Amino acid sequence: MNEDRFIHVYVNLPFKVREEIVVVIDGEPVSWSIAYQEIKHNTEKSKRIIKKLIRMGII
């Protein structure tokens, strides 16, 4: 599952890196931490975040 791919990468990030911007959705910067919260709560935005991260080759 793609969410699992994200979690695997996320848990291995240093804490400081988790606050860095990883993707921009609708002109809004999204940090690793915000992406994690979106994915954890299975929001509509989380699906777009995951698709973009896969396209970018990050997860």
All heavy atoms as TSV, in Angstrom:
chain	resi	resn	atom	element	x	y	z
A	1	MET	N	N	0.843	-1.176	0.000
A	1	MET	CA	C	0.000	0.000	0.000
A	1	MET	C	C	0.895	1.248	0.000
A	1	MET	O	O	1.935	1.280	0.654
A	1	MET	CB	C	-0.904	-0.031	1.233
A	1	MET	CG	C	-2.038	0.939	1.141
A	1	MET	SD	S	-3.045	1.027	2.627
A	1	MET	CE	C	-4.159	-0.313	2.411
A	2	ASN	N	N	0.503	2.275	-0.725
A	2	ASN	CA	C	1.313	3.480	-0.850
A	2	ASN	C	C	1.475	4.221	0.464
A	2	ASN	O	O	2.510	4.847	0.708
A	2	ASN	CB	C	0.713	4.411	-1.906
A	2	ASN	CG	C	0.813	3.807	-3.287
A	2	ASN	OD1	O	1.752	3.090	-3.599
A	2	ASN	ND2	N	-0.162	4.082	-4.116
A	3	GLU	N	N	0.463	4.162	1.326
A	3	GLU	CA	C	0.574	4.799	2.634
A	3	GLU	C	C	1.710	4.177	3.433
A	3	GLU	O	O	2.442	4.872	4.123
A	3	GLU	CB	C	-0.748	4.686	3.414
A	3	GLU	CG	C	-1.868	5.520	2.841
A	3	GLU	CD	C	-2.604	4.844	1.684
A	3	GLU	OE1	O	-2.294	3.692	1.334
A	3	GLU	OE2	O	-3.485	5.503	1.116
A	4	ASP	N	N	1.859	2.863	3.309
A	4	ASP	CA	C	2.941	2.164	4.007
A	4	ASP	C	C	4.310	2.610	3.493
A	4	ASP	O	O	5.256	2.725	4.272
A	4	ASP	CB	C	2.804	0.653	3.844
A	4	ASP	CG	C	1.566	0.102	4.539
A	4	ASP	OD1	O	1.095	0.727	5.518
A	4	ASP	OD2	O	1.075	-0.951	4.104
A	5	ARG	N	N	4.398	2.862	2.195
A	5	ARG	CA	C	5.659	3.359	1.625
A	5	ARG	C	C	6.015	4.709	2.235
A	5	ARG	O	O	7.174	4.962	2.579
A	5	ARG	CB	C	5.547	3.490	0.101
A	5	ARG	CG	C	5.493	2.164	-0.602
A	5	ARG	CD	C	5.139	2.269	-2.057
A	5	ARG	NE	N	6.044	3.103	-2.839
A	5	ARG	CZ	C	5.861	3.370	-4.114
A	5	ARG	NH1	N	4.811	2.872	-4.763
A	5	ARG	NH2	N	6.708	4.130	-4.766
A	6	PHE	N	N	5.011	5.583	2.368
A	6	PHE	CA	C	5.239	6.892	2.976
A	6	PHE	C	C	5.703	6.731	4.422
A	6	PHE	O	O	6.687	7.344	4.835
A	6	PHE	CB	C	3.968	7.748	2.930
A	6	PHE	CG	C	4.138	9.040	3.668
A	6	PHE	CD1	C	4.693	10.145	3.046
A	6	PHE	CD2	C	3.771	9.158	5.005
A	6	PHE	CE1	C	4.887	11.340	3.739
A	6	PHE	CE2	C	3.951	10.341	5.700
A	6	PHE	CZ	C	4.507	11.435	5.064
A	7	ILE	N	N	4.998	5.921	5.191
A	7	ILE	CA	C	5.327	5.730	6.609
A	7	ILE	C	C	6.748	5.194	6.760
A	7	ILE	O	O	7.496	5.643	7.638
A	7	ILE	CB	C	4.312	4.789	7.297
A	7	ILE	CG1	C	2.903	5.385	7.257
A	7	ILE	CG2	C	4.727	4.476	8.726
A	7	ILE	CD1	C	2.734	6.710	7.957
A	8	HIS	N	N	7.131	4.260	5.911
A	8	HIS	CA	C	8.483	3.702	5.981
A	8	HIS	C	C	9.543	4.790	5.814
A	8	HIS	O	O	10.533	4.819	6.544
A	8	HIS	CB	C	8.662	2.617	4.918
A	8	HIS	CG	C	10.026	2.030	4.888
A	8	HIS	ND1	N	10.477	1.159	5.843
A	8	HIS	CD2	C	11.058	2.222	4.034
A	8	HIS	CE1	C	11.729	0.833	5.582
A	8	HIS	NE2	N	12.102	1.475	4.481
A	9	VAL	N	N	9.331	5.680	4.859
A	9	VAL	CA	C	10.272	6.788	4.651
A	9	VAL	C	C	10.199	7.768	5.821
A	9	VAL	O	O	11.222	8.174	6.370
A	9	VAL	CB	C	9.988	7.516	3.312
A	9	VAL	CG1	C	10.828	8.768	3.182
A	9	VAL	CG2	C	10.233	6.569	2.143
A	10	TYR	N	N	8.987	8.123	6.233
A	10	TYR	CA	C	8.776	9.131	7.275
A	10	TYR	C	C	9.455	8.747	8.594
A	10	TYR	O	O	10.140	9.567	9.204
A	10	TYR	CB	C	7.277	9.349	7.494
A	10	TYR	CG	C	6.965	10.367	8.547
A	10	TYR	CD1	C	7.047	11.729	8.274
A	10	TYR	CD2	C	6.602	9.983	9.840
A	10	TYR	CE1	C	6.773	12.676	9.246
A	10	TYR	CE2	C	6.324	10.923	10.808
A	10	TYR	CZ	C	6.412	12.264	10.514
A	10	TYR	OH	O	6.153	13.197	11.482
A	11	VAL	N	N	9.263	7.511	9.049
A	11	VAL	CA	C	9.815	7.120	10.354
A	11	VAL	C	C	11.340	7.093	10.356
A	11	VAL	O	O	11.955	7.146	11.422
A	11	VAL	CB	C	9.258	5.774	10.859
A	11	VAL	CG1	C	7.766	5.839	11.059
A	11	VAL	CG2	C	9.651	4.622	9.963
A	12	ASN	N	N	11.939	7.036	9.181
A	12	ASN	CA	C	13.400	7.019	9.097
A	12	ASN	C	C	14.012	8.410	8.900
A	12	ASN	O	O	15.230	8.532	8.809
A	12	ASN	CB	C	13.841	6.081	7.967
A	12	ASN	CG	C	13.618	4.636	8.346
A	12	ASN	OD1	O	14.205	4.141	9.285
A	12	ASN	ND2	N	12.724	3.976	7.638
A	13	LEU	N	N	13.171	9.438	8.854
A	13	LEU	CA	C	13.667	10.808	8.702
A	13	LEU	C	C	14.114	11.369	10.051
A	13	LEU	O	O	13.454	11.121	11.067
A	13	LEU	CB	C	12.570	11.724	8.158
A	13	LEU	CG	C	12.113	11.508	6.732
A	13	LEU	CD1	C	10.899	12.389	6.450
A	13	LEU	CD2	C	13.231	11.810	5.760
A	14	PRO	N	N	15.185	12.149	10.073
A	14	PRO	CA	C	15.540	12.868	11.301
A	14	PRO	C	C	14.412	13.844	11.656
A	14	PRO	O	O	13.713	14.358	10.778
A	14	PRO	CB	C	16.814	13.635	10.910
A	14	PRO	CG	C	17.338	12.944	9.706
A	14	PRO	CD	C	16.149	12.374	8.990
A	15	PHE	N	N	14.228	14.094	12.937
A	15	PHE	CA	C	13.132	14.944	13.400
A	15	PHE	C	C	13.151	16.328	12.754
A	15	PHE	O	O	12.103	16.855	12.390
A	15	PHE	CB	C	13.137	15.082	14.923
A	15	PHE	CG	C	12.772	13.807	15.622
A	15	PHE	CD1	C	13.633	13.231	16.537
A	15	PHE	CD2	C	11.563	13.172	15.364
A	15	PHE	CE1	C	13.299	12.056	17.187
A	15	PHE	CE2	C	11.216	11.994	16.003
A	15	PHE	CZ	C	12.095	11.433	16.916
A	16	LYS	N	N	14.314	16.926	12.568
A	16	LYS	CA	C	14.385	18.256	11.960
A	16	LYS	C	C	13.904	18.241	10.513
A	16	LYS	O	O	13.272	19.178	10.055
A	16	LYS	CB	C	15.802	18.816	12.033
A	16	LYS	CG	C	16.184	19.299	13.406
A	16	LYS	CD	C	17.439	20.130	13.320
A	16	LYS	CE	C	17.288	21.207	14.347
A	16	LYS	NZ	N	17.850	22.451	14.033
A	17	VAL	N	N	14.187	17.188	9.801
A	17	VAL	CA	C	13.799	17.078	8.394
A	17	VAL	C	C	12.283	16.981	8.259
A	17	VAL	O	O	11.699	17.452	7.286
A	17	VAL	CB	C	14.484	15.870	7.723
A	17	VAL	CG1	C	13.974	15.647	6.312
A	17	VAL	CG2	C	15.996	16.058	7.726
A	18	ARG	N	N	11.627	16.412	9.244
A	18	ARG	CA	C	10.167	16.245	9.201
A	18	ARG	C	C	9.434	17.583	9.132
A	18	ARG	O	O	8.282	17.628	8.717
A	18	ARG	CB	C	9.679	15.467	10.417
A	18	ARG	CG	C	10.152	14.029	10.400
A	18	ARG	CD	C	9.681	13.296	11.613
A	18	ARG	NE	N	10.232	11.944	11.636
A	18	ARG	CZ	C	9.942	11.046	12.546
A	18	ARG	NH1	N	9.092	11.337	13.525
A	18	ARG	NH2	N	10.485	9.857	12.501
A	19	GLU	N	N	10.096	18.668	9.507
A	19	GLU	CA	C	9.465	19.992	9.439
A	19	GLU	C	C	9.725	20.696	8.103
A	19	GLU	O	O	9.185	21.756	7.851
A	19	GLU	CB	C	9.954	20.863	10.601
A	19	GLU	CG	C	9.584	20.313	11.971
A	19	GLU	CD	C	8.095	19.983	12.108
A	19	GLU	OE1	O	7.259	20.802	11.672
A	19	GLU	OE2	O	7.776	18.909	12.633
A	20	GLU	N	N	10.536	20.075	7.253
A	20	GLU	CA	C	10.851	20.666	5.950
A	20	GLU	C	C	9.727	20.397	4.947
A	20	GLU	O	O	9.018	19.392	5.031
A	20	GLU	CB	C	12.163	20.090	5.418
A	20	GLU	CG	C	13.353	20.489	6.249
A	20	GLU	CD	C	14.651	19.891	5.750
A	20	GLU	OE1	O	14.663	19.238	4.680
A	20	GLU	OE2	O	15.658	20.068	6.444
A	21	ILE	N	N	9.604	21.292	3.987
A	21	ILE	CA	C	8.597	21.160	2.938
A	21	ILE	C	C	8.993	20.004	2.021
A	21	ILE	O	O	10.135	19.919	1.568
A	21	ILE	CB	C	8.491	22.463	2.110
A	21	ILE	CG1	C	8.193	23.663	3.014
A	21	ILE	CG2	C	7.440	22.314	1.008
A	21	ILE	CD1	C	6.980	23.536	3.884
A	22	VAL	N	N	8.047	19.137	1.744
A	22	VAL	CA	C	8.318	18.000	0.868
A	22	VAL	C	C	7.560	18.111	-0.451
A	22	VAL	O	O	7.992	17.606	-1.478
A	22	VAL	CB	C	8.005	16.666	1.577
A	22	VAL	CG1	C	6.528	16.521	1.869
A	22	VAL	CG2	C	8.510	15.490	0.781
A	23	VAL	N	N	6.414	18.810	-0.434
A	23	VAL	CA	C	5.581	18.891	-1.629
A	23	VAL	C	C	4.703	20.144	-1.528
A	23	VAL	O	O	4.496	20.672	-0.437
A	23	VAL	CB	C	4.724	17.604	-1.759
A	23	VAL	CG1	C	3.661	17.526	-0.707
A	23	VAL	CG2	C	4.134	17.434	-3.125
A	24	VAL	N	N	4.236	20.603	-2.682
A	24	VAL	CA	C	3.311	21.742	-2.716
A	24	VAL	C	C	2.023	21.254	-3.374
A	24	VAL	O	O	2.044	20.709	-4.471
A	24	VAL	CB	C	3.903	22.931	-3.497
A	24	VAL	CG1	C	2.894	24.050	-3.606
A	24	VAL	CG2	C	5.188	23.420	-2.833
A	25	ILE	N	N	0.908	21.449	-2.671
A	25	ILE	CA	C	-0.406	21.054	-3.165
A	25	ILE	C	C	-1.272	22.304	-3.236
A	25	ILE	O	O	-1.460	22.982	-2.229
A	25	ILE	CB	C	-1.068	20.003	-2.238
A	25	ILE	CG1	C	-0.197	18.758	-2.076
A	25	ILE	CG2	C	-2.471	19.656	-2.723
A	25	ILE	CD1	C	-0.048	17.910	-3.314
A	26	ASP	N	N	-1.784	22.609	-4.417
A	26	ASP	CA	C	-2.622	23.803	-4.625
A	26	ASP	C	C	-1.939	25.074	-4.137
A	26	ASP	O	O	-2.566	25.930	-3.512
A	26	ASP	CB	C	-3.980	23.647	-3.932
A	26	ASP	CG	C	-4.813	22.526	-4.519
A	26	ASP	OD1	O	-4.644	22.242	-5.725
A	26	ASP	OD2	O	-5.624	21.937	-3.785
A	27	GLY	N	N	-0.642	25.175	-4.376
A	27	GLY	CA	C	0.105	26.362	-3.972
A	27	GLY	C	C	0.428	26.422	-2.494
A	27	GLY	O	O	1.004	27.396	-2.025
A	28	GLU	N	N	0.064	25.398	-1.748
A	28	GLU	CA	C	0.298	25.356	-0.301
A	28	GLU	C	C	1.441	24.388	0.011
A	28	GLU	O	O	1.358	23.199	-0.316
A	28	GLU	CB	C	-0.973	24.887	0.414
A	28	GLU	CG	C	-0.841	24.804	1.901
A	28	GLU	CD	C	-2.114	24.280	2.555
A	28	GLU	OE1	O	-3.193	24.415	1.956
A	28	GLU	OE2	O	-2.009	23.729	3.659
A	29	PRO	N	N	2.508	24.883	0.644
A	29	PRO	CA	C	3.602	23.992	1.005
A	29	PRO	C	C	3.170	23.008	2.090
A	29	PRO	O	O	2.453	23.373	3.016
A	29	PRO	CB	C	4.698	24.925	1.516
A	29	PRO	CG	C	4.010	26.202	1.831
A	29	PRO	CD	C	2.752	26.255	1.053
A	30	VAL	N	N	3.609	21.765	1.945
A	30	VAL	CA	C	3.256	20.707	2.883
A	30	VAL	C	C	4.546	20.081	3.406
A	30	VAL	O	O	5.356	19.574	2.629
A	30	VAL	CB	C	2.378	19.634	2.195
A	30	VAL	CG1	C	2.039	18.505	3.155
A	30	VAL	CG2	C	1.111	20.257	1.630
A	31	SER	N	N	4.721	20.127	4.718
A	31	SER	CA	C	5.899	19.509	5.332
A	31	SER	C	C	5.663	18.007	5.487
A	31	SER	O	O	4.540	17.510	5.341
A	31	SER	CB	C	6.158	20.123	6.718
A	31	SER	OG	O	5.139	19.734	7.629
A	32	TRP	N	N	6.726	17.291	5.794
A	32	TRP	CA	C	6.609	15.865	6.064
A	32	TRP	C	C	5.609	15.625	7.190
A	32	TRP	O	O	4.791	14.709	7.114
A	32	TRP	CB	C	7.963	15.285	6.452
A	32	TRP	CG	C	8.884	15.055	5.310
A	32	TRP	CD1	C	9.908	15.865	4.910
A	32	TRP	CD2	C	8.893	13.938	4.421
A	32	TRP	NE1	N	10.534	15.324	3.820
A	32	TRP	CE2	C	9.943	14.128	3.510
A	32	TRP	CE3	C	8.117	12.789	4.315
A	32	TRP	CZ2	C	10.230	13.220	2.508
A	32	TRP	CZ3	C	8.412	11.874	3.314
A	32	TRP	CH2	C	9.444	12.102	2.419
A	33	SER	N	N	5.672	16.435	8.248
A	33	SER	CA	C	4.792	16.251	9.405
A	33	SER	C	C	3.326	16.463	9.037
A	33	SER	O	O	2.460	15.698	9.464
A	33	SER	CB	C	5.172	17.214	10.532
A	33	SER	OG	O	6.446	16.906	11.026
A	34	ILE	N	N	3.058	17.494	8.253
A	34	ILE	CA	C	1.674	17.746	7.832
A	34	ILE	C	C	1.204	16.618	6.910
A	34	ILE	O	O	0.074	16.133	7.036
A	34	ILE	CB	C	1.543	19.114	7.149
A	34	ILE	CG1	C	1.777	20.219	8.180
A	34	ILE	CG2	C	0.182	19.268	6.474
A	34	ILE	CD1	C	1.885	21.608	7.607
A	35	ALA	N	N	2.071	16.182	6.010
A	35	ALA	CA	C	1.722	15.070	5.124
A	35	ALA	C	C	1.391	13.829	5.950
A	35	ALA	O	O	0.414	13.125	5.663
A	35	ALA	CB	C	2.872	14.776	4.165
A	36	TYR	N	N	2.169	13.578	6.984
A	36	TYR	CA	C	1.916	12.424	7.861
A	36	TYR	C	C	0.525	12.516	8.489
A	36	TYR	O	O	-0.229	11.542	8.505
A	36	TYR	CB	C	2.988	12.333	8.941
A	36	TYR	CG	C	2.697	11.267	9.962
A	36	TYR	CD1	C	2.919	9.925	9.667
A	36	TYR	CD2	C	2.184	11.584	11.214
A	36	TYR	CE1	C	2.634	8.938	10.596
A	36	TYR	CE2	C	1.904	10.615	12.146
A	36	TYR	CZ	C	2.126	9.279	11.828
A	36	TYR	OH	O	1.839	8.308	12.748
A	37	GLN	N	N	0.170	13.698	8.993
A	37	GLN	CA	C	-1.146	13.877	9.623
A	37	GLN	C	C	-2.269	13.671	8.607
A	37	GLN	O	O	-3.282	13.043	8.918
A	37	GLN	CB	C	-1.249	15.272	10.261
A	37	GLN	CG	C	-0.374	15.449	11.479
A	37	GLN	CD	C	-0.709	14.465	12.583
A	37	GLN	OE1	O	-1.863	14.216	12.893
A	37	GLN	NE2	N	0.322	13.891	13.174
A	38	GLU	N	N	-2.088	14.199	7.414
A	38	GLU	CA	C	-3.096	14.025	6.368
A	38	GLU	C	C	-3.266	12.548	6.032
A	38	GLU	O	O	-4.387	12.046	5.915
A	38	GLU	CB	C	-2.713	14.808	5.111
A	38	GLU	CG	C	-2.701	16.310	5.270
A	38	GLU	CD	C	-4.086	16.933	5.314
A	38	GLU	OE1	O	-5.078	16.289	4.933
A	38	GLU	OE2	O	-4.166	18.109	5.723
A	39	ILE	N	N	-2.154	11.846	5.885
A	39	ILE	CA	C	-2.191	10.428	5.524
A	39	ILE	C	C	-2.753	9.596	6.670
A	39	ILE	O	O	-3.551	8.678	6.462
A	39	ILE	CB	C	-0.790	9.962	5.084
A	39	ILE	CG1	C	-0.463	10.623	3.737
A	39	ILE	CG2	C	-0.707	8.446	4.998
A	39	ILE	CD1	C	0.977	10.562	3.331
A	40	LYS	N	N	-2.376	9.937	7.877
A	40	LYS	CA	C	-2.871	9.224	9.067
A	40	LYS	C	C	-4.398	9.301	9.151
A	40	LYS	O	O	-5.059	8.334	9.536
A	40	LYS	CB	C	-2.237	9.836	10.313
A	40	LYS	CG	C	-2.657	9.225	11.613
A	40	LYS	CD	C	-1.925	9.913	12.756
A	40	LYS	CE	C	-2.532	9.555	14.090
A	40	LYS	NZ	N	-1.886	10.290	15.187
A	41	HIS	N	N	-4.964	10.448	8.760
A	41	HIS	CA	C	-6.411	10.644	8.831
A	41	HIS	C	C	-7.116	10.346	7.506
A	41	HIS	O	O	-8.315	10.596	7.366
A	41	HIS	CB	C	-6.717	12.063	9.307
A	41	HIS	CG	C	-6.307	12.273	10.728
A	41	HIS	ND1	N	-5.118	12.870	11.075
A	41	HIS	CD2	C	-6.914	11.929	11.886
A	41	HIS	CE1	C	-5.015	12.900	12.383
A	41	HIS	NE2	N	-6.086	12.330	12.906
A	42	ASN	N	N	-6.357	9.847	6.536
A	42	ASN	CA	C	-6.903	9.405	5.254
A	42	ASN	C	C	-7.785	10.472	4.586
A	42	ASN	O	O	-8.898	10.193	4.145
A	42	ASN	CB	C	-7.676	8.097	5.428
A	42	ASN	CG	C	-7.905	7.396	4.113
A	42	ASN	OD1	O	-7.124	7.537	3.187
A	42	ASN	ND2	N	-8.988	6.661	4.038
A	43	THR	N	N	-7.266	11.678	4.507
A	43	THR	CA	C	-8.012	12.781	3.898
A	43	THR	C	C	-7.899	12.728	2.373
A	43	THR	O	O	-7.065	12.006	1.826
A	43	THR	CB	C	-7.466	14.138	4.385
A	43	THR	OG1	O	-6.128	14.285	3.900
A	43	THR	CG2	C	-7.494	14.243	5.901
A	44	GLU	N	N	-8.731	13.514	1.721
A	44	GLU	CA	C	-8.648	13.613	0.260
A	44	GLU	C	C	-7.289	14.186	-0.150
A	44	GLU	O	O	-6.707	13.761	-1.144
A	44	GLU	CB	C	-9.780	14.482	-0.280
A	44	GLU	CG	C	-11.118	13.793	-0.301
A	44	GLU	CD	C	-11.107	12.532	-1.146
A	44	GLU	OE1	O	-10.580	12.554	-2.271
A	44	GLU	OE2	O	-11.632	11.508	-0.663
A	45	LYS	N	N	-6.808	15.146	0.609
A	45	LYS	CA	C	-5.506	15.746	0.305
A	45	LYS	C	C	-4.396	14.699	0.388
A	45	LYS	O	O	-3.431	14.745	-0.367
A	45	LYS	CB	C	-5.212	16.898	1.263
A	45	LYS	CG	C	-3.943	17.654	0.899
A	45	LYS	CD	C	-3.616	18.711	1.924
A	45	LYS	CE	C	-4.211	20.019	1.535
A	45	LYS	NZ	N	-3.773	21.131	2.397
A	46	SER	N	N	-4.538	13.731	1.291
A	46	SER	CA	C	-3.495	12.712	1.457
A	46	SER	C	C	-3.298	11.911	0.174
A	46	SER	O	O	-2.177	11.547	-0.169
A	46	SER	CB	C	-3.819	11.778	2.625
A	46	SER	OG	O	-4.873	10.887	2.319
A	47	LYS	N	N	-4.373	11.643	-0.537
A	47	LYS	CA	C	-4.264	10.887	-1.789
A	47	LYS	C	C	-3.453	11.671	-2.821
A	47	LYS	O	O	-2.637	11.112	-3.544
A	47	LYS	CB	C	-5.656	10.560	-2.315
A	47	LYS	CG	C	-6.426	9.592	-1.424
A	47	LYS	CD	C	-7.885	9.579	-1.777
A	47	LYS	CE	C	-8.756	8.722	-0.894
A	47	LYS	NZ	N	-8.423	8.596	0.481
A	48	ARG	N	N	-3.664	12.974	-2.866
A	48	ARG	CA	C	-2.921	13.823	-3.802
A	48	ARG	C	C	-1.459	13.926	-3.385
A	48	ARG	O	O	-0.562	13.940	-4.242
A	48	ARG	CB	C	-3.576	15.190	-3.861
A	48	ARG	CG	C	-4.986	15.075	-4.456
A	48	ARG	CD	C	-5.786	16.325	-4.419
A	48	ARG	NE	N	-5.131	17.362	-5.184
A	48	ARG	CZ	C	-5.247	18.650	-4.895
A	48	ARG	NH1	N	-5.971	19.057	-3.894
A	48	ARG	NH2	N	-4.625	19.539	-5.629
A	49	ILE	N	N	-1.213	14.005	-2.085
A	49	ILE	CA	C	0.164	14.069	-1.579
A	49	ILE	C	C	0.908	12.808	-1.983
A	49	ILE	O	O	2.020	12.876	-2.517
A	49	ILE	CB	C	0.177	14.254	-0.044
A	49	ILE	CG1	C	-0.334	15.651	0.325
A	49	ILE	CG2	C	1.568	14.011	0.522
A	49	ILE	CD1	C	-0.601	15.846	1.806
A	50	ILE	N	N	0.309	11.665	-1.737
A	50	ILE	CA	C	0.964	10.391	-2.054
A	50	ILE	C	C	1.236	10.270	-3.550
A	50	ILE	O	O	2.336	9.889	-3.951
A	50	ILE	CB	C	0.127	9.199	-1.536
A	50	ILE	CG1	C	0.230	9.153	-0.005
A	50	ILE	CG2	C	0.589	7.892	-2.143
A	50	ILE	CD1	C	-0.650	8.153	0.649
A	51	LYS	N	N	0.245	10.611	-4.380
A	51	LYS	CA	C	0.451	10.543	-5.841
A	51	LYS	C	C	1.628	11.403	-6.271
A	51	LYS	O	O	2.465	10.994	-7.079
A	51	LYS	CB	C	-0.808	11.011	-6.567
A	51	LYS	CG	C	-1.869	9.984	-6.693
A	51	LYS	CD	C	-3.018	10.536	-7.526
A	51	LYS	CE	C	-4.155	9.546	-7.604
A	51	LYS	NZ	N	-5.276	10.084	-8.382
A	52	LYS	N	N	1.701	12.606	-5.723
A	52	LYS	CA	C	2.776	13.514	-6.114
A	52	LYS	C	C	4.133	13.008	-5.629
A	52	LYS	O	O	5.128	13.080	-6.356
A	52	LYS	CB	C	2.506	14.924	-5.579
A	52	LYS	CG	C	3.338	15.973	-6.243
A	52	LYS	CD	C	2.726	17.338	-6.091
A	52	LYS	CE	C	3.426	18.314	-6.997
A	52	LYS	NZ	N	2.871	19.653	-6.888
A	53	LEU	N	N	4.192	12.477	-4.415
A	53	LEU	CA	C	5.451	11.949	-3.893
A	53	LEU	C	C	5.934	10.752	-4.710
A	53	LEU	O	O	7.138	10.599	-4.922
A	53	LEU	CB	C	5.298	11.558	-2.417
A	53	LEU	CG	C	5.098	12.704	-1.449
A	53	LEU	CD1	C	4.830	12.188	-0.038
A	53	LEU	CD2	C	6.303	13.637	-1.441
A	54	ILE	N	N	5.011	9.929	-5.169
A	54	ILE	CA	C	5.384	8.793	-6.016
A	54	ILE	C	C	5.913	9.302	-7.357
A	54	ILE	O	O	6.950	8.841	-7.841
A	54	ILE	CB	C	4.194	7.837	-6.205
A	54	ILE	CG1	C	3.900	7.117	-4.896
A	54	ILE	CG2	C	4.463	6.840	-7.326
A	54	ILE	CD1	C	2.607	6.327	-4.886
A	55	ARG	N	N	5.200	10.258	-7.955
A	55	ARG	CA	C	5.634	10.832	-9.239
A	55	ARG	C	C	7.017	11.453	-9.139
A	55	ARG	O	O	7.804	11.398	-10.086
A	55	ARG	CB	C	4.657	11.901	-9.709
A	55	ARG	CG	C	3.801	11.471	-10.850
A	55	ARG	CD	C	2.979	12.595	-11.336
A	55	ARG	NE	N	2.318	13.159	-10.150
A	55	ARG	CZ	C	1.390	14.080	-10.149
A	55	ARG	NH1	N	0.985	14.597	-11.255
A	55	ARG	NH2	N	0.852	14.523	-9.034
A	56	MET	N	N	7.306	12.064	-7.988
A	56	MET	CA	C	8.599	12.712	-7.776
A	56	MET	C	C	9.692	11.716	-7.416
A	56	MET	O	O	10.861	12.071	-7.337
A	56	MET	CB	C	8.474	13.764	-6.666
A	56	MET	CG	C	7.556	14.920	-7.038
A	56	MET	SD	S	7.122	15.975	-5.646
A	56	MET	CE	C	8.712	16.520	-5.078
A	57	GLY	N	N	9.315	10.464	-7.163
A	57	GLY	CA	C	10.288	9.426	-6.815
A	57	GLY	C	C	10.759	9.498	-5.371
A	57	GLY	O	O	11.795	8.941	-5.036
A	58	ILE	N	N	9.994	10.168	-4.526
A	58	ILE	CA	C	10.384	10.302	-3.115
A	58	ILE	C	C	9.974	9.085	-2.320
A	58	ILE	O	O	10.688	8.663	-1.417
A	58	ILE	CB	C	9.795	11.610	-2.522
A	58	ILE	CG1	C	10.429	12.812	-3.236
A	58	ILE	CG2	C	10.001	11.679	-1.019
A	58	ILE	CD1	C	9.860	14.135	-2.855
A	59	ILE	N	N	8.818	8.523	-2.676
A	59	ILE	CA	C	8.410	7.269	-2.018
A	59	ILE	C	C	8.151	6.220	-3.070
A	59	ILE	O	O	7.985	6.499	-4.218
A	59	ILE	CB	C	7.172	7.426	-1.105
A	59	ILE	CG1	C	5.939	7.855	-1.900
A	59	ILE	CG2	C	7.452	8.401	0.012
A	59	ILE	CD1	C	4.640	7.755	-1.130
